[in-house]
Amino acid sequence: MRILALTHTYPRSAEDTNGPFVRFLMDELASRGHEVRVLTAHDAGFAAGELGQDKDSRGRVRARLSTYRYAPREDWHILGYSRTIHEDVRLKARMLLLSPLLILAGRRALLQAARDFRPDILHAHWFLPNAYMAAAAARAMKLPLVATLHGSDVFVAEKGWPYSHLTKVAVKATTRLTSCSPELRDRICALGLPRERSHVIPYAADPGLLEREIDAVATARVRARLLDGAKGPLLTALGRLVWKKGFHVLLEALPAVVRQHPHLRVAIAGEGDLEAHLKAQAQGLGLEGVVCFPGRLGREEIGPFMAAGDVFTMPSVHDPAGNVDGLPNVILEAMAARRPVVASAVAGIPLAVRDGETGLLASPKDSQDLARALLEALAPQAPRQAWGEAGRALVEAELNWSAIAARYETVYGMAREDR
C-alpha cells in the first residue's frame, strides 16, 4: 500500500524521545514493503539528514519524512513536541494563536502531498488537529482516513467550541479509528464516532533495539550513579513531568515504602512543567536523599536506565482536566528490558501490565495502594525476575512493532473496503 501519514510531533533526530511510537510504527510499515510518507510540522530541532531519507543508519527501509512550515518566522514554529499544553491541563495562549496557521498550512500541504503521492490511505496521528486537517484531502481525493488517538487529542476534543466543530468534521471524515486505550476510544465514540468503526491497538516496543542499547558496563555505571552509595533497592520512573504521569502520587507513596526499605533510592527521569513542584514536594516529604531527578534522557540512555532499576513504576492518573495517558510507551520499553512494572490500572495500561504476571497494578490516585504494590514488588520473596521475563515474552509475542503493524495493515484493509 501507499500510506500517507500526518502528524505534528515526530522524532527530530535519532535521540529525540518525542512521538517515538509514531516513527516506530511508520518505519515498521515501510520495512514490511509499504511505501510510506510522513508529513509533519516544521521544527527547528530537526537534525540534518533526517528529512527525505528512505533508509536509517543501519540500512533499513524507513518512512520518508517531509515537513511543512506554518509560521512566518522560524522562532514561531513551536507547536507540538510537548510544548502546546501547560502541565498537560490547559492550552497555552500563544499556542492557540498559532493553531489556525498550523491547521491552514497543514491542510494545504497534505492535499498537495496526496495529489503528488497518490496514496491508498491517509493516516492521521492525533485525532485533533490532524484528523480534522486530513478531512479535506480525504474528501477531495476520495481516500479512506484512519485516525489514531494518543491521549491529549481526546482531552482537546471534549472541550467546547471551536473544538466541538473540529471534532464533528473529524468524526465524519474518519473511516476507521484506532486507540492505544479502550477508555480513549470510548470517549471519542461518545462524541459521535460509531463504535463498530473503532479498534483498540496498543503501542509496542522494539525488543531488539533495547537489547542493543543495554550494555552491561553502562548499566552498572548508571545503577551505581543513581544509588550513590546506597544499598538499594532502586526504583525507576520515566516520563514527562506533568500531572497525568502521577509522579506526585508516587512521592506521596514513598514515605511508607522507605520505612521498610531505608536504603531505597528512586530516580524519576524526564522534564516538564512540574519539575520545580515535584522537587519541592519531595523536599517537603523529607525525601531529598531518596529521590533524584536525572532530567531528560536521550534515546540511547533509556535502555541502561531501565535495566539499572529493580522495579519500574508508572503511576498514571486522570489529571485535574481529565487528561490521561493512553499507554505510556516507557512501560513497554521497561518490559522489553525485562523489568517488572508497578503501574496504575488506568486507560490502556492493563493491556500490557498484567497484575501478578508482568508486574502489579494499583488503583490510580491512591498513594496507599501504590505503596502496597511497591512494597509487594520490592519484597525479598517477590518473583521480580519471573515478572520481568514474562513482560519480555509478552513484548516478543504480541507487543512488538511487527505484530502491531500487522494489526494496522488489517485496519487499513478494512478502511479501504469501507470506501
Secondary structure, 3 states (H helix, E strand, C coil): CEEEEECCCCCCCCCCCCCHHHHHHHHHHHHCCCEEEEEEECCCCCCCCCCCCCECCCCCECCEEEEECCCCCHHHCCCCCCCCEECCCEECHHHHHHHHHHHHHHHHHHHHHHHHHCCCEEEEECHHHHHHHHHHHHHHHCCCEEEEECCHHHHHHCCCCCHHHHHHHHHHHCCEEEECCHHHHHHHHCCCCCHHHEEECCCCECHHHHHHHCCHHHHHHHHHHHHCCCCCCEEEEECCCCHHHCHHHHHHHHHHHHHHCCCCEEEEECCCCCHHHHHHHHHHCCCCCCEEEEECCCHHHHHHHHHHCCEEEECCCCCCCCCCCCCCHHHHHHHHCCCCEEEECCCCHHHCCCECCCEEEECCCCHHHHHHHHHHHHCCCCCHHHHHHHHHHHHHHCCEHHHHHHHHHHHHHHHHHHC
